[in-house]
Amino acid sequence: MFLFYQIVLSILLIFSPIIILFRIFKNKEDKRRFIEKFCITSKKRSKGKLIWFHGASVGEILSIIPLIKNYEKRKSIDQILITSSTLSSAKIIKKFKFKKTIHQFYPIDLFCFTAKFLKYWKPSLAIFIESEIWPCMFNSLKKNKIPLILLNARLTKKTFNRWMKIKNFSKSIFNKITITYPQNFETNHYLKKIMTNKIKILGNLKFIENDEEKQKYIDKKIKFRFRNKKVWVASSTHGIEEFFCAKTHLELKKKINNLITIIIPRHVHRSKEIISDLEKLNLKIVTHSSNKNNLKNTDIYIVDTFGETKKFHKIGSSVFLGGSIIKRGGQNPLEAARYGARILHGPNIDNFKDVYKLLKTLNVSKKITTPKELANSIIFKKNNKIGIKINKIGAIILKKTIKELDSLINDELKKT
């Protein structure tokens, strides 16, 4: 099975120049740094001890930022390497002015690349986030006797069933993980069926608050721009969801004056396509990149720049979370809830079942299925007490996680 996996990737490698060119054209790939995926590094390794964090995209990377900030201060760690697979996540990391943390794109999971990657970076240990399971890299880590941690692990029923179709292969890969920290009890249940190594629940890292520098200053500009406006936010939207939210805007507009719907697409490179679709509804659209302060008669405000979501979650009293009308499994609602917003979502929230279960018990979230239902559920008043509760949970999880990782990191640094 492993040989077949490598053959498939080798075939894809042949067509990779075409794939890369297409992705560059679609603004999904860095035209200079894509070579990192072929293990051609653009940054130098510092002398001394290095720890490595890997997450797929924006959500995973943002969840570990509080950990990175903590380890940036540790004198025993000389360098921190973060890898990810998407352009958006690379841009997010760039916004943080880390001193000894660098970013590289994750290499293609072939033996020649994983071996070269580990030979160059020589991490003392590797910390992978959520659902990042890479057979070849896991083999290479095991071969090089580098401990592998799966942090904030997430395994849904659908994903588990896929792994079970290749049961023996799956078990051989998962059991190369030194220790796994599942983010919820569902993942814990499935992991116990697929692996025998140590499993320990610490909690979901996404409960941890992550405040960025100079956020208060930026918020004042945003608040000024939307003064005297009734605002609601549609966040991390996919596919048809922008059109769904535009129809919601038309419903709300019948009874509310000075209404603006803020749409934050999950993938900002789709902004032109979204504008083209929404203009069919005769709506006046403004983009965030246009930097306009005069929003008179504006219907839809599209956030077409990276790393801006938090600013708008802070001003939105109601936030619809995308990836939930389409079958995407939903997006993380915690950031918006942290700022006192009412959370609205579609029926597809498998990725965050435990989080939505908590929000429902706190009477914060509500499921909707139609634009009219969404319009009737939107409110324009925040509940800041909810944020305090979420932050308390996050602070406990952060403390437990740092304590747990410290023992593992310190043990490995002594050896190297």
N, C-alpha and C positions, 0 to 999 in steps of 0.2 A: 504493500500500500504506500509506503514511504517513497519507494522508487517511482511509482506511478505519479505521486504528488510532485516529485522533482522533474519528471519528464514533462508534465503539463506546464509547470512554470518555465521550463527551458524553451518550450514551444512558444509560450507567450513572450518570452524574452526576445525571440526573433522578430516579433511584430512590435516590440516596445517602442522603436523610434516613431512609428506611425501613431501609436497610442499617445506618446508624450507630446508630439506635435499637435495632435487634436486637443489635448488637455491644455496646452499653452494657449492655443487659439481661443479656448473657452474660458481663459483666465483661471484655470484650476491648478495650474502648475507654475512654479517659478522658472522662468526661462534661463536663469543662470545657475540656480542651485539644484535643478532636477538631477544633476550628475551624482548628487549625494546618495540617491536611491540605487546607484550602481557602485556604491562604496568608494566614490572619489570624494574625499573629505574637503571641506572648505575652511575648517577651523583646525587649530593645532591643539594637541593634547598637552596639558601642563605637566610638569614633573610632580610626582607625589600620588596621593590617594584620590581615586575618582569613584563616585557612585553614579549609577545610571537609572533614570526614570524613563519609561516609555508609555505613551498614551496615544490612542488613535487620532483624536481630533480635539476640537475646542473644549467640549464638555469635560473630557478626561483630564486635559491639561489644566484647566481652571481649577479642578477639584484638588490638584496637588500643589497649587501655588502657595498655600499656607505652609506646607511641608518644606518647599524649596526655600521660602523666606527663613524658616527655622534653621535649615542646614547651611544656608549661606553664612551664618554667623559662627559655624563650628570650625575652629582652627584645625581640627584633626582631618578635615575634608579639604583637599586642595582644589578640586574641580567637580562640578556637577554637570553631567550630560543629560539633556532632555532630547528625546527623539519623538517624532510624530509623523503622520502620513499625509496631512493636508496642508495646503497653502494658508488657509484661514488660521490654523493653530500656530503656524510659524509667525504670522503677523501679530497674533495675540501675545506671544512670548516676547517679541521685540519691544512691546510697550512697557514691559517691566525692565527697569534699569539694573539688572543683576550684575554683580561684579565677577563672580567666578562660575556662573552658570551659562552654558552655551547650548545652542540648538542645532541639531542636524536632522535631515529627513531620514526616516527609517529605511534600511536597505531591503531590496527584494530578497525574499526568503529562499535563496539558493545557497548551497554549501560554500561555493567559492566566495560569495559576498559575506555570509555570516562569519566565516572563518577569518576573512580579511578584516572585517569590522572589529571583532574581538581582539585580534592580534594588535591592532592599532590602538584601540581605546583602553584595553586592559582594565575593565571595571572590577572593583572589589566585590560588588554585587549588583544584580539587576532587579529593578522593581517595575513590573508591568502592571498596567491599570485596567480594571474592568474585564473586558472580553477579548483582550489581545492574546490569542493563542497562536503561536507560530512554530510549527513542528521542527523546521530546520534550525532556527535560532535556539530553540529549547535543547535540541541535540548538541549543538555547539557549546552552549553554556555548560551542559552536563559534562561534556568531554573535557572542557577547560576547568572543571571543578569550581565554577562560579555560581554561588547561591542565587536561586531565582525565587522572587517573591511575587505572588499575584495579589495585588492590593485592591480593595474595594471591588472584588470579583463579582461579576454579574452573569448569571446563566438562566435564561428563561426556559420554559417548557419546550417551546419551539426549537430553540438552539440545542437543548439537551437531546431531544429526539433525533436531530440531525447527527449529532456526535455518536449516538447509539447505533446508527446504521453502519458505522465502522468501529464497533465496540472495542476490539482488541487494539487497533491502531490508536484510538482515542485514549484508552487507559495508559498505553505506553508513553503518550505525549504528556498527559496531565500529571502522571507520576514522576515527571522530571522536575516538577515544581517543588521547591523545598518546603514552603509553607504558603497557605492560601488564607486570605482574610475576606470572606464573603460579605457583601453589603446588606444582605437580608436573609431571612430564614428559608425562602424559596430556593435561593442559590445554594445555601448550605445543604439543603436536602438533596439537590441534584449532584453536588460535588461529592457527597458521601457515596453515591452510587457509581462514580466514575474514577475516583482516586482514593488511595490509601494513606497518602502522606498527611501531615498535620494540617488541620483546618481550625480556624478560630475566628469568631465573630467580634468585630470591634465597632461596627456601625457604618452608616453610609457617609462617606467623606463629603458628599454634596450638601450635608447639613451645615458644614463649616462655613462661616462668613469669610469672604475674601475682599477686603477693602483695598481699592487701588489708590495710588497717590494722586493728590490734587483733584480728587473726585468732587469735593465740595465746591471748588471754584467752577468746575465745568457745569455742575448742577444749576448754579445761579444763571448761567447763560441760557440753559435749556428752559428753566422756569420762566425767565423773562420772555423767551420766544413764544411760550404757550400761555402767557397771562390772559386772563378773561376768556379762556377757551375750555370747553368741556372735552376732556381727553380720555380715550380708552386705547389700549395697546393690544395688538395681535403680534405675538412673539414667536420666533422660530417657525415660521410658516413654510409649508411645502406645497408644490403643485397647485391644485385647485383651491387651496385654502385662502389665498389672497382674494380670489373672486368671491368666495363664501363670505369673507369679512367685509368686502365692499358692498355686498347685498345687505349685510347687517347694518352698515353705515346708512344705506338708503332707508332702511326701516326706522332707525333711530332719528334720522334727519326730519322725519315727519312730525316729531314732537319736541325735538331739542334744537335750540339755536346755538350758534358758535361751536358746533361739533367738529372735532378733528379725530380721525382714526389714524393711529400710528401703526404702520406695518413694518415689522422687522423680519425680513425673509431669512430663513436658515442659511441660504447660500446667496450672498449679495450679488454675485455675478449674474443672477437672474433678474436683476432690477429692471433692465430695459424691456425684457419680455413681460414682466408684471405690469409695467406702465402701459404697454401696448394693449394688454388685455383689459385693464381697468378703464382706459379711455373710451372703450366701447360703451361704458355705462354713463358717459358724459360727466365724469367726475373730474374736478380740478386737482391735479397731483403736483406735489412739491417733493423734491428729494433733499435729504439731509446734506449731501455734498454741495448743494447749491448755496448753502449758508444764508438763506433768506430769513430775515427777521419779521418781515411783513407777511403774515399768513392769512390776510383777509380773503374770505371766500374759499379758502383751501378746504378740500374734503379729505384727501388722503396724503399723509406725510410718510414717505418711504425712506427708511434708514438704509442707505446703500453703501455704508462704510463699515469696516471691521471693528469689533471690540466696543461697540456703543450701547449694547443692550441694557446694561445696568443703569445708565443715565435715564433711560425712558421707563424702566421698571420703577424707578424712584418717584416718578410723577404720575404714573398710571394707577387709578383706584380700582380698575378692573383690567385683568390681563387674560387674554385667550392664549393658551399654549398650543402651538401647532404640532404637526406630526400625529395628530389624534383624530382628525376627520378621515384622512387617508390612513391606510394600514401601515403605519410607521412605528407604532409603539409609544408615541408621545415624546415630549421633551421635558426636561427638568423644570418643575414649577417652583422650586424652593426659593430661588433668588427673588422672584416677584412676590411670593408670599412673605418673604422676610421683610419687605418694605410695606406690608400692610394691605396688599392688593387682594381683591377677590379673584380667585382662580377659576377660569372657565375652560372646559376641555371637551373634546369629542369622546366617542366610545372606545377608541384604541389607545390604551395607556399601559400596555403590558410591561414596558420598560421601567415604569415607576409605580408599580402596584402598591408597594409598601409606603411610599411617600404620599400618594393620593389617599391611601387608607387613613393615614394620620391627619391629613388636611381635612378630610371629610368629618372625622371625629371632632375637629376644632371648628367645624361649620364654616370652612373657608372656601372649599371648592364645590363646583357643580358641573354635572355632565349636561351637554347640550347636543342636539342633532341637526337643528335647522337654523338658518340665519335669523328667522323671527324669534326663535327660542333664545338665541344668543343675545339678540337686541333686548328682549324682555328681562334678561338676567344681569345686564350691565348696570353697575351702580357707580356713583361718583363721590364716594366717601371711603377713606382708608380706615383700617383697623390695626393700629400700630402695636397693640398688645401681642398679636400673633407673632410678629417679628422677634419680640423678646423671648418668647417660648422656643422658637426655632433656633435662635442664637445660643441659648443655654444648652440645648441638645448638641449643637455643633461644637461648642467649647469642650464638652465632656469627651466627645468622639476624638477631637484633635489631640487632647491631652493623652488619651489612651493610645492613640496611634503613634504619637511621637515616642512614648515610653516603650512601646513594643518594638518599633523600628530601631530605636537607640540600642537596645540590647543586641539586635542582629548586626547592625552596622559596626558597633564597637568591637564585637567579636571578630568580624572579618578584617577590620582595619589593623587589628593586632597581628594578624597572620601575614598580611602583605607587606 
